[in-house]
Amino acid sequence: MKALAAFKPPRAIVADFSALFPDTKCDENDVKRLDPKLALVAPELAALFLATREAVLLDPTSATYANQQARLVALSQDAEFYASNNQLAERRAVLRQIAEEQGIVGGKGAKQPGPASDAKPGEPVVEIVRRVIDAKPAEPEAVA
């Protein structure tokens, strides 16, 4: 009940329970039956759930990944795990997330860094650069 109130996912609770009590059967539905938002529970259990949830929300150390450095360490470990298992697509996604965390690249829909974004409002434009990438030769137009 306390783990559920502390935002631990039911699947992780089942895994922890099964590790401690391997002879006892437990699944996600058993855990979800203890959630007062999903099922009717005894008033004492509901009060315990709400008290634990409030304590977790008020404790700044309960949100381990609220600290950017902690998130970067966890993401780095994930990237190393994916690299060692040859899961390159997952590793690339994690590396992209690390770059977004550090502000190196923007997320989806974010303004991309570049010369235009470095200019301050009101400053005159001093240079315009046009880059053509993978230019293909123009085909002659057919004259009718």
C-alpha positions in Angstrom: 0.0 0.0 0.0 2.8 2.4 0.9 4.8 1.7 -2.3 1.6 2.3 -4.3 1.1 5.6 -2.5 4.7 6.5 -3.3 4.0 6.3 -7.0 5.8 3.0 -7.5 4.2 1.2 -10.5 2.2 -2.0 -9.7 4.5 -4.1 -11.9 7.5 -3.1 -9.8 5.6 -3.8 -6.6 4.7 -7.3 -7.9 8.4 -8.0 -8.8 9.6 -6.9 -5.3 6.9 -8.9 -3.6 7.7 -12.0 -5.7 11.4 -11.7 -4.9 10.6 -11.6 -1.1 7.9 -14.3 -1.2 8.6 -16.6 -4.1 6.0 -19.2 -3.0 3.1 -16.7 -2.9 1.2 -15.8 -6.1 0.7 -12.0 -6.7 -0.1 -10.1 -9.8 -0.8 -6.5 -10.8 -4.6 -6.8 -10.1 -3.8 -7.8 -6.5 -1.8 -4.6 -6.1 -4.4 -2.4 -7.9 -7.1 -3.6 -5.5 -5.3 -1.6 -2.8 -5.5 1.7 -4.7 -8.3 3.8 -3.2 -8.7 5.6 -6.5 -9.5 2.3 -8.3 -11.2 0.2 -5.7 -13.1 0.3 -2.4 -10.7 -0.2 0.5 -11.1 0.0 4.3 -11.1 3.5 5.7 -7.9 2.7 7.6 -6.1 1.7 4.4 -7.4 4.8 2.6 -6.1 7.0 5.4 -2.7 5.2 5.3 -2.6 5.7 1.5 -3.4 9.4 1.7 -1.0 10.0 4.6 1.8 8.3 2.7 1.0 10.1 -0.6 1.1 13.4 1.2 4.4 12.6 2.9 6.0 11.6 -0.4 4.7 14.8 -2.1 6.1 17.0 0.6 9.5 15.3 0.8 11.9 16.7 -1.7 14.2 13.7 -1.5 11.4 11.3 -2.6 11.6 12.6 -6.2 15.0 11.2 -7.0 15.0 12.4 -10.6 13.8 16.0 -9.8 17.5 16.8 -9.7 19.0 17.2 -13.2 22.3 15.5 -12.2 20.5 12.4 -10.9 18.5 12.2 -14.2 21.7 12.5 -16.2 23.4 9.8 -14.2 20.4 7.5 -14.7 20.2 8.3 -18.4 23.9 7.6 -18.8 23.5 4.2 -17.1 20.6 3.4 -19.5 22.7 4.4 -22.5 25.6 2.2 -21.4 23.1 -0.7 -20.8 21.6 -0.3 -24.3 25.1 0.0 -25.9 26.2 -3.2 -24.2 23.1 -5.1 -25.4 23.5 -3.7 -29.0 20.2 -1.9 -28.7 21.4 1.1 -30.8 18.0 2.7 -31.4 17.2 2.8 -27.7 20.7 4.2 -26.9 20.3 6.9 -29.6 17.0 7.9 -28.0 18.6 8.1 -24.5 21.5 10.1 -25.8 19.1 12.5 -27.5 17.3 12.9 -24.2 20.6 13.6 -22.4 21.3 16.3 -25.1 17.9 17.8 -24.6 18.4 17.9 -20.8 21.6 19.8 -21.2 20.2 22.2 -23.8 22.5 21.1 -26.6 19.5 20.3 -28.8 15.9 21.3 -28.6 13.0 19.0 -28.1 10.2 18.4 -30.5 8.8 21.8 -31.6 11.6 23.7 -29.9 13.4 26.6 -31.6 16.6 25.3 -32.9 19.8 27.1 -31.9 21.6 29.0 -34.7 22.8 32.4 -35.7 19.3 33.9 -35.9 18.5 32.9 -32.4 21.7 34.4 -31.1 20.8 37.9 -32.3 19.3 40.2 -29.7 16.1 42.1 -30.5 16.7 45.4 -32.2 20.2 44.6 -33.5 20.7 45.0 -37.2 21.2 41.9 -39.3 24.9 42.0 -40.5 25.1 38.7 -42.4 22.8 36.4 -44.3 24.2 33.0 -45.3 22.5 30.7 -47.8 23.5 27.1 -47.7 22.4 24.6 -50.3 22.8 21.0 -49.2 22.8 18.2 -51.7 22.1 20.4 -54.6 20.9 18.6 -57.7 21.5 20.1 -61.2 18.5 21.8 -62.6 16.8 20.1 -65.5 16.2 22.1 -68.6 12.6 23.1 -69.0 10.8 21.8 -72.0 9.6 24.5 -74.3 6.2 23.8 -75.8 
